[in-house]
Amino acid sequence: MFVATLISRPDALDGALVENLRNAWGGGRAVWLAPGEAAEFGLGARPGNVEEVWSDLQGMGVDLAVLPSAGRRKRLLIADMDSTMIRQECIDELADEAGVGARVAEITARAMNGELDFEGALRERVGLLAGLDAGVIEKVLNERISFTPGGKTLVATMKAHGAHAVLVRAGLRPLRAVWPRRWASTRPAPIR
């Protein structure tokens, strides 16, 4: 047994698309996990054209996963904080508050282009924050950081099923220390 899951950005998953694929593959009843965003249905066997359908759906902004039904409940979630469990990059928000946002963005772009290694880029960006008042961290967390929709529900659901969630946070120790208060069911884990 398998489960086909279709996921898109909010309000972009068309019900007709889900039903057409379900019918084409002889799937079970479609269940909406998030209206207009995520749906799944059971399959008796893995279809032979999954890769082709996946490729077509990618062009429509829809992701597809076909996984075995057995073992779907995961026991561990390891998630990055920035741009994953929260919508922002903390270092960018701190840099904006410090008045060096454009310079940090330039360094980030260089790192993304392979001109700087991760460690060098992080050191250079954090160096620009030297002397920043520690109170700015709490200000940024309170005023500029927002949770990714569904993140808290994901963590709570996993915990309810006996799983563990670990929030990975590279660098910036003061920010790592704040998150256990905000996400009571996660543990921060630094990357070293």
N, C-alpha and C positions, 0 to 999 in steps of 0.2 A: 504494500500500500504506500501511496505517495500523497503529498499535499502540494498543490500549486498555489503560490502566493504572488499576487500582483500588487505593486506599490508605486505610487506616484507622488508628486508634490500635492499639497492640499487642493481639493476640488478639481483635480485633473483626471481622475480615473473614471472613465465612462462605464456605466452599468451595462450598456449594450456590448462593449468590448469584453467585459468579464463573462457575460452570458454566452457570447459567440465562441469564445475560447473554451469555456466549460462544455458547451454543446459539441464543438469540434473534437474535443478529447474524451467525450463521454464521461465527464466528471460528475461528482455528486452536487448537492445543493451548495450554491455560493453563499458564503458567510462574509458579511462586511465587518472588518475589524475596525475600520474608521471610514465613515461615509465619504465617498468621493476621493479616498486616499489609499485604502488598502482592503483587499478582499482575498479570500482563499476558498479552495474547493478540493475535495478528495479525489484521488485517481486510483484505479485498480492496478495500473502499471505505469512506468515512466514512458511518456510518449517518445517516439523516435525522432521527432523534429523539434525538440526543446531548444536546441541551439539556434536554429533558424528563426523560430518564433521569438526567442529572446532578442535576437538581433533586430528583428522588425519592430518589436516593442520599444527597444532603446531609442529608435528614431522618433518614437511618439512620446518620449519622456516617461516611459513606464518600465519599471524593473520587474523581472520575473525570477522566481526561485522555485524549483521543483525538488523537494527533499523527501527522503523516506519519512513515513509517519512515525516509525519507531525512533525513540531517542530525540524527539523534537524539543522536549523540555531540557533546557540547558542548565548546568549547575554553577556556571561561573560567567559573569559579565565583567570584562575589563574594558573600560571606556575612557577615552581622553576627555578632559574637561572642555578645553577651548574649542569652539566651533563644532562641538559634538553634544555634550550635555548642557552647555550654555551656548547662546548664539554668537557670542563675541570672542575675540582673542584678548585676554586680560592685559597682555603687555601693550597692545595697541591702545586700549582704553587708558591705561596708566600714562602712556606716552602722550596722548592727547591732553590729559590733565597737566602734564609737566611742560607742555608747549613744544614737544619734540616729536609730535606724531608723524609729520612728513618725513623726517629723517629716519625714524624707525620703519616706516613703510618702505622707504628706499632700500634699507638693509634687508628687510624681509624679501623684497623683490629680487635682490641680488642672490640671496640664499636659494630662493625658488628656481632661479636660473642656473644654479650650480656654481656660481661664482664664489660663494662662501660655504664652508661646511656648517652643519647645524650648531656645533659648539661655538665656533667663531662668531656666527651671527647672533647667537643668544648672548654671548659675552658682550658683544658690541652694543646690542640693543639695551641690555640691562645696565651697561656702563653709562648710557645716556640718562638713566633714571637716578644716578648717584645723587644723594642729597635730598631726594624726594621725601617729604614728610610722611611718616608711617600712617598718619590719619587719612591720607589720600586713598590708601588701599580700601579702607572701610567705606569711604565715600564712593569710590568706583563700584564696589560690590553692591551698595545700596541704591545707587542712582543710574548705573550704566549697564549692569549685567542682568540678562534675562534668561530664564531657563528655556531650553528647547522643548516645545510642546511634546508631551508624551514621555519625557525623560523620567520624571518622578514616578509616573504610572508604571513604566517598564521596571524600574528598580523595585518598587513596592510589589509588583506582581511576581518578580523573580524571588524576592525574599519570602513571599507568601507560599511559594512552592519549594522552599528549602534551599534556594540558590544563594550564592554570595555575589556581591557587586563591589568592584574595586574601581575607584576613580583615579586615573593616572594624571599626574600633573608634573610636567617638566619644569624644574627651576622654581624660582619665586616662592620660597618656603612660607612667607607670611600668607600668601593666598591659599596654599595647601592647608594651612592650619584652620582657616575659616570654614572650609567645606564640610567637615563633619557636623557642624552646627546646622548647616543649611540642608544637608542631605543625611538625615539621621541613620539611614540604612546603608550608607556606603563608608568605605574606609579609604582615605587618601593614600596613594602609593607613589613615592617619588621615583623618577627615573634616574639612575645613577650610572 
